[in-house]
Amino acid sequence: MTFMVPAVNVADLKETTLLNMGIFALFVAVTMIIVIKASRNNKTAADYYAAGRSFTGPQNGTAIAGDYLSAASFLGITGAIAINGYDGFMYSIGFLVAWLVALLLVAELLRNTGKFTMADVLSFRLKQRPVRIAAAISTLAVCFFYLLAQMAGAGSLISLLLGISDWGGQALVIIVVGALMIMYVLIGGMKGTTWVQIIKAMLLIAGAAVMTFWVLAIYGFNLSDLLGGAVETSGNPNILNPGMQYGKTETSKLDFMSLGLALVLGTAALPHVLMRFYTVPTAKEARKSVVWSIWLIGLFYLFTLVLGYGAAALVGAETIKAAPGGVNSAAPLLAFHLGGPLLLGFISAVAFATILAVVAGLTITAAASFAHDIYASVIAKGKADPATEVKVARKTVIVIGLLAIAGGIFANGQNVAFLVALAFAVAASANLPTILYSLFWRKFTTQGAIWSMYGGLGSAIILIALSPVVSGAKTSMIPGANFAIFPLSNPGIVSIPLAFFLGWLGSVLDKRLEDTTKQAEMEVRSLTGVGAEKATDH
Amino acid sequence: MGHEAQETDATAAVDFKEVQSTERFQELRKRHRSFVFPMAIAFLLWYFAYVLLADYAVEFMSTKVWGNINIGLIMGLLQFVTTFAITGWYVSYSNRRLDPIAAEIRHEIEGHEFDKHGNQISGVEK
């Protein structure tokens, strides 16, 4: 053991506030210039929603990693490992393995059959109107929960990084984040948003890499010594073993299974991830982008393993828990411990940028779904011209931005990880069965899709409302009431199989037969790429 | 957006059922499914086996193998290894076994289309 770095004094953090803000302002200025430059070619709907399908696989893969590695995964997982040890590591495994579902079963086929949104694929061979409405509703629901999580995360991050602890000050920062995000999306569309995500992903991964190298260097590049250090500081050898968080009771063990299911099946059904596959010119590039993102995300989660145990060893769980921001402060505190105010400032700015980029990606997805699926296809019955559709999308961006700001202010202080896990569970229940059935099962029908989507969405949300997350426990959203008749905090283990079952049942009971010509077309197009949307040239 | 509408029209004349029933397409479909389905089942089983062990076999997972490194950590890292390996395997499989056949079928359709009667149409753009 050769570390002689001074202990972390949380009071020192406030002195770095100006530096944090300065680095963040620099990031905003640089990305804004890029967004304005990138937006010059935004002419058609394909430009606005899908960046003219002009990104390469590696670029899009980096942007996907930027989209996926949200503040919840960077701050949340590092903190979870620092406090709960091994159980925190299991989150990152679920988040990573989930990408194989996207790679093998979804990405390329979706790119070949769709145009702008998830609903394009789901309604391809079924009845347009009902399926499109259902897909748009679940897209909006998932995006909304995810948005809330990110905005709430912004609030708690601020309390630590900028030293703003009063409610009004945090609300002001949430408004600033929301306003910036609206500007990015309005001006830059998908192209601008993608560039923000690419830059942010590179900064985040580089920052994490530097810190990982640093921590490992302190322990002579010996992982076993690092783990030993974590045990020594925490005084608890169980930090290296599974079960510290989830092994307490039989219910909590079952809860972990449920969470594991939601994580691994949720990713390939997240609308904002699916929409990214339309920004590349071909299915082959879509495949390349998933491969890139798997490598980047996998690498990043390996870093968080070192960072989490590093924080446990060098900062200590007690200091982390006592700091403003609690568990989420593990990574920033470790940065401060290692590199002082400058590294803390950099990491904080990256964490802010992360929230900004993820929120922008979610907003454009929700706006595209509303304008393309609900406005153009249902309200205007397919007769809206693309220019009007983009105008509607832009207006939707403002509405969603304002909703996110309001929701963020009220959700401030809520458990971020819960909101994200909720989004994953809702995505896996409402979207995944219908995506897989419509791509792979010939006899799937409209009724099956409707039952599965509404059944999955409804059961996931109802079970959450009846879970200890909402009432009946000290940490609940409504601690005073108790209507928690469902014991698990994640509904996945019930709602996901239920949605698959409903999709099957609805299809076999459906008396209406689906158009086999459309089924043939979808199958041929999905596998060969015939007639797939091409890149727009300028 | 003009050219997009045109493309839809171009493929509207294609008899997809005809294409679907061709031997080449059935071969492509078989090759795709015979890889992705078993692979998806395999990695999901391996992942859930891991989660179950971590959940219910804490003693076993806590067995120290080398220094402070225990079976749980090794199995966790193996999940990363298998994820990377399956990714690489799938890419090489698609490049060798799927892409050539898919491109062949695509060119055939886009080059000279089949109409509803199975006759070929020539002169369609792209």
Interface residues (C-beta under 8 A of the other chain):
Chain A: T44 A45 A46 Y86 F89 M90 I93 G94 L96 V97 W99 L100 V101 L103 L104 L105 N222 L223 S224 D225 L227 G228 V231 N238 L240 N241 P242 G243 Y246 G247 K253 F256 M257 G260 V264 K284 R287 V290 V291 I294 W295 G298 Y301 L302 P386 F440 T516 T517 A520 E521 E523 V524 R525 L527 T528 G529 V530 G531 E533 K534
Chain B: M1 H3 E4 E7 T8 A10 T11 V14 F16 K17 V19 Q20 F25 L28 R29 H32 R33 F35 V36 M39 A40 F43 L44 Y47 F48 Y50 V51 L52 A54 D55 Y56 V58 M61 S62 W66 G67 N68 I69 N70 G72 L73 G76 Q79 F80 T83 F84 I86 T87 Y90 V91 S94 D99 A102 A103 I105 R106 I109 E110
